[in-house]
């Protein structure tokens, strides 16, 4: 019986090597997988050395011991969305040009600059070479390829249209990233201005106002200060005396928010507030509807069954309220009913969206209608971002001017009194 040298991955992703006896390479792969390992490379070797099989895996030889000097929690295991998008489009182009999948993966692995993705592509290529399917190989890297990606690839493999599905995936990632960047840019400006205003106000209250308070006490000789000045000095004393408490409260609020966002009820409450928040609520709702429509439409168009597509859309919704509505849609479709009623009952989707989905369901063009809704709401998000930015810029400038101006005026009012007294 021939012997095979193998390199495999364990459940933690660590490499292990050894020698195994099997009638064929396929049988060797089966034995390694049965023992709980993921084979990377298998080569027929010479006579197997004498070894004692372990009790946990009698079919495997004693493994070589390797020392891993990488610190697990410091090792980078994810990649940027843009990096994955470029890889997807390049792979689709190579396959569409007639290159076999394995050859395309090999070409991309040689030119990939990102070390994490490079290592991942090499692992996928070796898994495909070992007899696994492309979608199964992607499933071994859940931190990089989510369920949407894997199931679309699986549907493309079954339908023989992998290059088309990969192109759809690349387009989906491009548009999703574009919407995300617009929402982030809309929120970035007011947050920066607010942080600057808080830093300036804290500096004035903690360091500048107390010095003026001492000057007023010396030069006014106990005369009463203007009401605005008294308010600013009182606020300064409170901030100065309770600075650590205020910082602790801010940190505690952040920790509480993080904790609440990881619980089902807390996440649902936060997401519900985000959908109805002043100024940003409309933008959040439009981007969520766009994401739902594009994800579901892309999956169904690619050949993923509707129930499975709804499950994937729910997991990638990014909003607990939208995910709850999708769950009710899934239950309705499973019972053979329409998807319109649960969407309408959620109170999140506007009448126009409900009507377009209803028409698409009646005419048998639901995937196309969902993608049209996504395109419409992409434009809506773009308009909302432009309107919000143009409105927030003057508002935040006025807010910053009022905060700083109030403190400055409060400090100069007693100075004017002092100067007037000195002139008299």
C-alpha positions in Angstrom: 0.0 0.0 0.0 1.5 3.4 -1.0 2.3 6.1 1.5 1.4 9.8 1.1 3.0 12.8 2.7 0.4 15.4 3.7 0.1 18.9 4.9 -3.3 19.6 6.7 -5.0 22.3 8.8 -6.5 21.6 12.2 -9.7 23.2 13.6 -7.6 26.3 14.7 -6.1 26.7 11.3 -2.6 25.5 12.3 -0.6 23.4 9.9 0.3 19.8 10.7 2.3 17.3 8.5 2.7 13.6 8.5 2.6 10.4 6.4 -0.5 8.2 5.8 -1.0 4.8 4.2 -3.9 4.6 1.7 -4.8 2.7 -1.5 -5.2 6.0 -3.5 -4.9 9.7 -3.1 -8.7 10.1 -2.8 -8.8 7.6 0.0 -6.0 9.5 1.8 -8.0 12.7 1.5 -11.0 10.9 3.0 -9.1 9.6 5.9 -7.6 12.9 6.7 -11.0 14.7 6.6 -12.5 11.9 8.7 -9.9 12.6 11.3 -11.0 16.2 11.5 -8.3 17.9 9.4 -8.5 19.9 6.2 -5.9 18.7 3.7 -3.8 21.3 1.9 -1.3 19.2 -0.1 -0.9 15.4 -0.5 2.0 13.8 -2.4 2.9 10.2 -2.8 6.1 9.5 -0.9 8.4 6.6 0.0 8.0 4.0 2.6 6.3 5.3 5.7 8.5 5.5 8.8 7.6 3.4 11.8 5.2 5.2 14.0 2.5 4.6 16.6 -1.0 5.8 15.7 -2.7 8.0 18.2 -5.9 6.9 19.9 -7.7 10.0 18.8 -7.0 9.5 15.1 -5.7 5.9 14.4 -5.6 6.5 10.6 -3.1 9.3 10.9 0.6 9.0 11.7 2.3 10.9 14.5 2.5 14.5 13.4 5.6 16.6 13.2 5.8 19.2 15.9 6.0 22.8 14.7 6.5 25.9 16.8 4.3 28.8 15.8 5.8 32.1 16.9 2.8 34.2 15.7 0.7 35.6 18.5 -2.9 34.6 17.6 -4.7 37.7 18.8 -2.2 40.1 17.1 -2.3 38.3 13.8 -4.4 40.0 11.1 -7.2 37.7 9.8 -9.4 40.0 7.8 -9.1 42.2 4.7 -10.6 45.4 3.4 -13.8 45.3 1.5 -12.1 47.0 -1.5 -9.4 44.3 -1.6 -12.0 41.5 -1.7 -13.9 43.4 -4.4 -10.8 43.7 -6.6 -10.0 40.0 -6.1 -13.6 39.0 -7.1 -13.6 41.1 -10.2 -10.1 39.9 -11.3 -11.1 36.2 -10.8 -14.3 36.7 -12.8 -12.3 38.3 -15.6 -9.8 35.5 -15.7 -12.5 32.8 -15.7 -14.5 34.6 -18.4 -11.3 34.8 -20.5 -11.2 31.0 -20.5 -8.7 30.2 -17.7 -9.5 27.3 -15.4 -10.4 28.2 -11.8 -7.3 26.7 -10.4 -5.0 28.5 -12.9 -6.8 31.8 -12.2 -6.3 31.4 -8.4 -2.6 30.6 -8.9 -2.2 33.7 -11.1 -3.9 35.9 -8.5 -2.0 34.5 -5.6 1.3 35.4 -7.2 0.3 39.1 -7.8 -1.7 39.7 -4.6 0.0 42.3 -2.4 -2.2 41.8 0.7 -0.5 39.0 2.8 -3.7 37.8 4.4 -5.6 37.4 1.1 -2.4 36.0 -0.6 -2.2 33.2 2.1 -6.0 32.6 1.8 -5.9 32.3 -2.0 -3.0 29.8 -1.8 -5.1 27.8 0.7 -8.2 27.9 -1.5 -6.1 26.8 -4.5 -4.6 23.9 -2.6 -8.1 22.8 -1.4 -9.5 22.9 -4.9 -6.5 20.9 -6.1 -7.2 18.4 -3.4 -10.7 17.7 -4.8 -12.8 20.2 -2.9 -15.3 22.6 -4.6 -14.6 26.3 -4.8 -17.5 27.1 -2.5 -16.4 24.5 0.1 -12.9 26.0 0.0 -14.3 29.5 0.6 -16.2 28.1 3.6 -12.9 27.4 5.3 -12.3 31.2 5.6 -15.4 32.7 7.2 -13.6 35.8 8.3 -13.1 36.8 4.7 -15.9 35.3 2.8 -19.4 35.6 4.3 -22.4 33.4 3.7 -23.7 35.7 0.9 -20.4 35.3 -1.0 -20.2 31.5 -0.4 -23.8 30.8 -1.4 -23.7 32.9 -4.5 -20.5 31.0 -5.6 -22.2 27.7 -4.9 -25.2 28.7 -7.0 -22.8 29.8 -9.8 -21.0 26.4 -9.6 -24.3 24.5 -9.8 -25.6 26.6 -12.7 -22.2 26.6 -14.6 -22.2 30.4 -14.6 -19.4 31.1 -12.0 -17.9 34.0 -13.9 -21.3 35.7 -14.2 -22.0 35.3 -10.5 -18.5 36.6 -9.6 -19.1 39.7 -11.7 -22.5 40.2 -9.9 -20.7 39.8 -6.6 -18.1 42.4 -7.6 -20.8 44.9 -8.7 -22.7 44.2 -5.4 -19.6 44.9 -3.3 -18.8 48.1 -5.3 -22.3 49.5 -4.8 -22.6 48.4 -1.2 -19.2 50.0 -0.4 -20.3 53.2 -2.2 -23.5 53.5 -0.1 -21.5 52.8 3.1 -18.9 55.5 2.2 -21.7 58.1 1.6 -23.3 57.4 4.9 -20.0 57.5 6.7 -19.1 60.8 5.0 -22.4 62.3 6.0 -21.8 61.5 9.7 -18.1 62.3 9.7 -18.3 66.1 9.4 -20.8 66.8 12.3 -18.9 64.3 14.6 -15.6 66.0 13.9 -17.1 69.5 14.5 -18.8 68.3 17.7 -15.5 66.8 19.0 -13.6 70.0 18.3 -16.3 72.1 20.0 -16.2 69.8 23.1 -12.3 69.9 23.3 -12.3 73.7 22.9 -15.0 74.2 25.5 -13.3 71.8 28.0 -10.0 73.6 27.5 -11.6 77.0 28.2 -13.6 75.9 31.2 -10.7 73.9 32.8 -7.7 76.2 32.2 -8.8 79.7 31.1 -12.0 80.5 33.0 -10.4 79.8 36.5 -7.6 82.3 35.8 -10.2 85.0 34.9 -12.1 84.1 38.0 -9.1 84.9 40.1 -8.6 88.2 38.2 -12.2 89.2 38.8 -12.0 88.4 42.5 -8.9 90.7 42.9 -10.0 93.6 40.7 -13.8 93.8 41.5 -13.4 93.5 45.2 -16.4 91.3 45.8 -18.8 93.2 43.4 -21.4 90.9 41.8 -20.6 89.5 38.4 -23.0 89.5 35.5 -25.4 86.5 35.4 -23.8 85.0 32.2 -20.4 85.2 33.8 -21.6 83.5 37.0 -23.1 80.7 34.9 -19.9 80.2 33.0 -17.8 80.2 36.1 -20.1 77.8 37.9 -20.0 75.5 34.9 -16.2 75.8 34.9 -16.0 74.9 38.6 -18.3 71.9 38.1 -16.2 70.6 35.2 -12.9 71.2 37.0 -14.0 69.5 40.2 -15.7 66.5 38.5 -13.5 66.1 35.4 -12.6 62.4 36.2 -16.3 61.7 36.9 -17.3 63.2 33.6 -14.6 61.2 31.7 -15.7 58.0 33.6 -19.3 58.7 32.7 -18.4 59.0 29.0 -16.4 55.8 29.0 -19.2 54.0 30.9 -21.7 55.2 28.4 -19.5 53.8 25.6 -19.1 50.4 27.4 -22.8 50.3 28.1 -23.6 51.0 24.4 -21.2 48.2 23.3 -22.7 45.8 25.8 -26.3 46.7 24.8 -25.5 46.4 21.1 -24.4 42.8 21.6 -27.7 41.7 23.2 -30.8 41.0 21.1 -33.1 43.5 22.9 -30.4 46.2 23.2 -29.5 45.8 19.5 -33.1 46.0 18.5 -33.7 49.2 20.6 -30.5 50.9 19.2 -31.4 50.0 15.6 -35.0 51.2 16.1 -33.8 54.5 17.4 -31.3 54.8 14.5 -34.2 54.4 12.0 -36.2 57.2 13.7 -33.4 59.5 14.9 -33.6 63.2 14.0 -31.6 64.2 10.9 -29.9 60.8 10.4 -33.0 58.5 10.7 -34.2 59.0 7.1 -30.7 58.4 5.7 -30.3 55.2 7.8 -33.6 53.9 6.7 -33.0 54.5 3.0 -29.5 52.9 3.1 -31.0 49.8 5.0 -33.8 49.4 2.3 -31.2 49.7 -0.4 -29.0 47.1 1.2 -32.0 44.7 1.7 -33.2 45.1 -1.9 -29.8 44.7 -3.5 -28.8 41.6 -1.3 -32.0 39.7 -1.9 -32.3 40.7 -5.6 -28.6 39.7 -6.2 -29.0 36.3 -4.5 -32.3 35.3 -6.2 -30.9 36.5 -9.6 -27.9 34.3 -9.1 -30.0 31.2 -8.5 -30.1 30.9 -4.7 -33.5 29.5 -3.5 -35.8 32.2 -2.1 -35.9 30.8 1.5 -32.1 30.5 1.6 -31.7 33.9 0.1 -34.0 35.4 2.8 -31.9 33.7 5.5 -28.7 35.1 4.1 -30.3 38.6 3.7 -31.4 38.5 7.3 -27.9 37.7 8.5 -26.3 40.5 6.5 -29.0 43.1 7.0 -27.0 45.1 9.5 -30.1 46.3 11.4 -32.1 44.2 13.9 -35.4 45.8 13.0 -34.9 45.0 9.3 -33.7 41.5 10.2 -36.9 40.9 12.2 -39.0 42.0 9.2 -37.1 39.6 7.0 -37.7 36.8 9.5 -41.5 37.4 9.2 -41.2 37.4 5.4 -39.3 34.1 5.5 -42.1 32.5 7.6 -44.7 33.9 5.3 -43.0 32.5 2.1 -42.4 29.2 3.8 -46.2 28.9 4.4 -46.8 29.7 0.7 -48.0 33.3 1.2 -46.9 36.6 -0.2 -43.9 38.6 1.0 -45.8 41.9 0.7 -48.0 41.6 3.9 -45.2 41.1 6.4 -43.1 43.9 4.8 -46.1 46.3 5.0 -46.8 45.3 8.6 -43.3 46.1 9.7 -43.9 49.8 9.1 -40.4 50.4 7.8 -40.8 50.0 4.1 -42.5 52.9 2.2 -45.6 52.3 0.1 -43.6 52.8 -3.1 -41.3 49.9 -2.1 -44.3 47.7 -1.1 -46.1 48.4 -4.4 -43.0 47.7 -6.6 -42.4 44.4 -4.7 -46.1 43.5 -5.1 -45.9 44.1 -8.9 -42.7 42.1 -9.2 -44.2 39.2 -7.3 -47.3 39.2 -9.5 -45.4 39.4 -12.8 -42.7 36.9 -11.8 -40.0 39.6 -12.0 -39.3 40.0 -8.3 -35.4 39.9 -8.6 -35.4 42.6 -11.3 -37.8 44.7 -9.3 -35.7 44.4 -6.1 -32.6 45.5 -8.0 -34.5 48.5 -9.4 -35.6 49.4 -5.9 -31.9 49.3 -4.9 -31.0 51.6 -7.7 -33.7 54.1 -6.8 -32.7 54.1 -3.1 -29.0 54.5 -4.1 -30.0 57.8 -5.7 -32.2 58.6 -2.6 -29.2 58.0 -0.3 -27.0 60.2 -2.5 -29.6 63.1 -2.4 -30.1 62.6 1.4 -26.3 62.8 2.0 -26.0 66.0 -0.1 -29.0 67.6 1.6 -27.8 66.6 5.1 -24.3 67.8 4.5 -25.4 71.2 3.1 -27.7 71.6 6.1 -25.3 70.5 8.8 -22.3 72.6 7.7 -23.8 76.0 8.7 -25.6 74.5 11.7 -22.3 73.1 13.1 -20.4 76.3 12.4 -23.1 78.3 14.2 -23.0 75.8 17.1 -19.3 76.1 17.4 -19.5 79.9 17.3 -22.2 80.0 19.9 -20.3 77.7 22.3 -17.0 79.6 22.1 -18.6 83.0 21.7 -20.7 82.6 24.9 -17.6 81.8 27.0 -15.7 84.7 25.5 -18.5 87.2 26.0 -19.0 86.0 29.6 -15.4 86.7 30.3 -15.2 90.1 28.7 -18.4 91.5 30.3 -16.6 92.0 33.7 -13.5 93.3 32.0 -15.6 96.0 30.4 -16.9 97.0 33.8 -13.4 97.1 35.2 -12.1 99.2 32.4 -15.0 101.6 32.7 -14.3 102.0 36.5 -10.7 102.7 35.9 -11.5 105.4 33.4 -13.9 107.1 35.8 
